[in-house]
């Protein structure tokens, strides 16, 4: 489980406790910063385990993300809409196993273009699996080659400025979406 919001972290942890099988719950450290901003997290609707959600609707491209990359992708999509009018859909995976490929493929049907964003390393990660499954299940739906954006393939730096350069950011996600829309 990879929650991207405080509400998801709250409800997904409650769901994880009830699942009889082992569950790996990966909460990002940024969730603690957002806790005060999301005071009404207990009132949020409960989304079933293993179900992705559409964090932002759009029609020109799809960004698939999880964990802390979801808010970054939403901010990048908002920026692109303000500056050029592009409507970018953002899909929050919420869980990386199982992957809700039905929601992802349905979004690709609507947009024809996809960028998968993750904070993990580029080789053998979640983004590679999502792109592989999109190509295997929905290649005929794509108007452009699927793209992915990951952290740099380097050791994770501790200094905040180096860490910002290491991982995908609002700016790098927006640039990747611009590139995808130009193909």
C-alpha positions as CSV (number, residue, x, y, z in Angstrom):
1,X,0.0,0.0,0.0
2,X,1.4,3.4,-1.0
3,X,-1.0,6.2,0.2
4,X,-0.6,9.6,-1.3
5,X,-3.0,11.5,1.0
6,X,-3.5,11.6,4.8
7,X,-7.0,10.2,4.3
8,X,-5.7,7.3,2.3
9,X,-3.1,6.6,4.9
10,X,-5.7,6.5,7.6
11,X,-8.2,4.3,5.8
12,X,-5.7,2.1,4.1
13,X,-3.9,1.4,7.4
14,X,-7.2,0.4,8.9
15,X,-7.8,-1.9,5.9
16,X,-4.3,-3.4,6.2
17,X,-5.0,-4.4,9.8
18,X,-8.1,-6.4,8.7
19,X,-6.4,-8.2,5.8
20,X,-5.3,-11.7,7.0
21,X,-2.3,-11.8,4.6
22,X,1.0,-9.8,5.2
23,X,0.8,-6.2,4.0
24,X,3.6,-3.8,3.4
25,X,2.5,-0.3,4.1
26,X,4.8,2.4,2.7
27,X,3.9,5.9,4.0
28,X,5.9,8.7,2.7
29,X,7.5,11.1,5.1
30,X,5.7,14.0,3.4
31,X,2.4,12.7,4.7
32,X,3.3,14.1,8.2
33,X,3.7,17.6,6.7
34,X,0.2,17.4,5.2
35,X,-1.5,16.1,8.3
36,X,-2.6,19.5,9.6
37,X,-3.7,20.6,6.1
38,X,-6.0,17.6,5.8
39,X,-7.9,17.9,9.1
40,X,-11.0,16.1,7.8
41,X,-9.3,12.9,6.7
42,X,-11.7,10.7,8.7
43,X,-14.6,12.0,6.7
44,X,-13.1,11.1,3.3
45,X,-14.8,8.3,1.4
46,X,-13.2,4.8,1.8
47,X,-11.9,3.4,-1.4
48,X,-11.6,-0.4,-1.5
49,X,-8.1,-1.9,-1.2
50,X,-6.5,-2.5,-4.6
51,X,-8.5,0.2,-6.4
52,X,-6.8,3.2,-8.0
53,X,-8.4,6.6,-8.0
54,X,-8.5,9.4,-10.4
55,X,-6.9,12.3,-8.5
56,X,-7.5,14.7,-11.4
57,X,-9.5,14.4,-14.6
58,X,-8.2,15.3,-18.0
59,X,-8.3,14.5,-21.7
60,X,-4.9,15.3,-23.3
61,X,-2.6,12.9,-21.3
62,X,-2.5,10.5,-18.4
63,X,0.0,10.6,-15.5
64,X,0.1,7.5,-13.4
65,X,1.8,8.0,-10.0
66,X,1.8,6.8,-6.5
67,X,2.8,7.9,-3.0
68,X,4.4,11.4,-2.8
69,X,4.5,11.7,-6.6
70,X,0.7,12.0,-6.8
71,X,0.5,15.6,-5.3
72,X,3.5,16.6,-7.4
73,X,1.8,15.3,-10.6
74,X,-1.4,17.1,-9.7
75,X,0.5,20.3,-9.2
76,X,2.3,19.8,-12.5
77,X,-1.1,19.2,-14.3
78,X,-2.5,22.3,-12.7
79,X,0.5,24.3,-13.9
80,X,0.1,23.0,-17.5
81,X,-3.6,23.8,-17.6
82,X,-2.9,27.4,-16.5
83,X,0.0,28.0,-18.9
84,X,-1.2,26.1,-22.0
85,X,-4.7,24.8,-21.5
86,X,-3.8,21.1,-21.5
87,X,-6.0,18.9,-19.3
88,X,-3.9,16.2,-17.8
89,X,-5.5,13.2,-15.9
90,X,-3.7,11.9,-12.8
91,X,-4.2,8.4,-11.7
92,X,-3.2,7.5,-8.1
93,X,-2.3,3.8,-8.0
94,X,-2.8,3.6,-4.2
95,X,-1.5,0.1,-4.2
96,X,1.4,-1.3,-6.2
97,X,0.4,-4.9,-5.7
98,X,-2.3,-5.5,-6.8
99,X,-2.1,-3.0,-9.6
100,X,-5.5,-1.7,-10.7
101,X,-4.8,-1.8,-14.4
102,X,-8.5,-1.4,-15.3
103,X,-8.4,2.2,-14.1
104,X,-5.1,2.9,-15.7
105,X,-6.2,1.4,-19.1
106,X,-9.5,3.3,-18.9
107,X,-7.6,6.5,-18.5
108,X,-5.3,5.7,-21.4
109,X,-8.4,5.1,-23.5
110,X,-9.5,8.6,-22.8
111,X,-6.2,10.3,-23.4
112,X,-4.0,8.1,-25.7
113,X,-0.8,9.3,-23.9
114,X,0.7,8.2,-20.7
115,X,3.6,9.2,-18.4
116,X,4.3,7.0,-15.3
117,X,6.0,8.8,-12.4
118,X,7.7,7.2,-9.4
119,X,10.3,8.1,-6.8
120,X,11.9,4.7,-7.2
121,X,15.0,3.9,-9.2
122,X,14.4,3.5,-13.0
123,X,15.5,-0.1,-13.3
124,X,13.0,-2.9,-12.4
125,X,10.6,-0.7,-10.4
126,X,6.9,0.0,-10.3
127,X,7.0,2.4,-13.2
128,X,8.6,-0.2,-15.4
129,X,5.9,-2.7,-14.5
130,X,3.1,-0.3,-15.2
131,X,4.6,0.7,-18.6
132,X,5.1,-3.0,-19.4
133,X,1.5,-3.8,-18.6
134,X,0.1,-0.8,-20.5
135,X,2.1,-1.9,-23.6
136,X,1.0,-5.5,-23.2
137,X,-2.7,-4.7,-22.6
138,X,-3.3,-1.5,-24.4
139,X,-0.6,-0.8,-27.0
140,X,-3.3,-0.2,-29.6
141,X,-4.7,2.6,-27.4
142,X,-1.5,4.7,-27.4
143,X,-1.0,7.7,-29.7
144,X,2.6,8.1,-28.4
145,X,5.2,5.9,-26.8
146,X,4.6,5.5,-23.1
147,X,7.0,7.6,-21.0
148,X,8.3,7.2,-17.4
149,X,10.1,9.5,-15.0
150,X,12.0,8.2,-12.0
151,X,14.5,9.3,-9.5
152,X,18.1,9.4,-10.8
153,X,20.0,6.1,-10.7
154,X,22.3,7.3,-7.9
155,X,22.5,6.8,-4.2
156,X,19.9,8.8,-2.4
157,X,21.5,12.0,-1.1
158,X,20.8,13.4,2.4
159,X,21.2,17.1,1.6
160,X,17.8,18.6,0.8
161,X,19.0,20.4,-2.4
162,X,20.7,17.3,-3.7
163,X,17.6,15.2,-2.8
164,X,15.4,17.6,-4.7
165,X,17.7,17.2,-7.8
166,X,17.6,13.4,-7.3
167,X,13.9,12.8,-7.3
168,X,11.1,13.9,-9.8
169,X,9.8,17.4,-9.0
170,X,6.9,19.6,-10.2
171,X,9.2,21.1,-12.8
172,X,10.6,17.8,-14.1
173,X,7.1,16.2,-14.2
174,X,5.8,19.3,-16.1
175,X,8.7,19.1,-18.6
176,X,8.1,15.4,-19.1
177,X,4.4,16.0,-19.8
178,X,5.2,18.8,-22.3
179,X,7.6,16.4,-24.1
180,X,4.9,13.7,-24.1
181,X,2.3,16.1,-25.6
182,X,4.8,17.1,-28.3
183,X,5.4,13.6,-29.6
